[in-house]
Amino acid sequence: MSASSDPIERSFEIAATRCADLTPLVYQRLFEQHPETRTMFRAQGRALVMESMLALTIAFFTIIRDTLRDLLGDEWSADMAQAWDRLLPDIDTFATAPA
């Protein structure tokens, strides 16, 4: 499998060589930065959960980016940072667009 030329994909590829599962790292950071979200994962189906998750969508992708950056260390490149910087506003646009 050849390395991706997309910096965001590449950041995930490098991360995969450093840890088997990114999920615990992402949720650890989420719960550290937003401790109120911990209880949301125990209360499935409640309106508060759905509203809060939508409101936290952008923060969540920012947390994923920050987790990748920390995990990659010196291999985190300017291209990766710039790609994420372009992606996050796009996600914000989609998340806040009227249905």
Secondary structure as GFF3:
##gff-version 3
##sequence-region A 1 99
A	DSSP	alpha_helix	7	18	.	.	.	ID=ss1
A	DSSP	alpha_helix	23	33	.	.	.	ID=ss2
A	DSSP	three_ten_helix	35	41	.	.	.	ID=ss3
A	DSSP	alpha_helix	47	55	.	.	.	ID=ss4
A	DSSP	alpha_helix	57	72	.	.	.	ID=ss5
A	DSSP	three_ten_helix	73	75	.	.	.	ID=ss6
A	DSSP	alpha_helix	78	96	.	.	.	ID=ss7
###
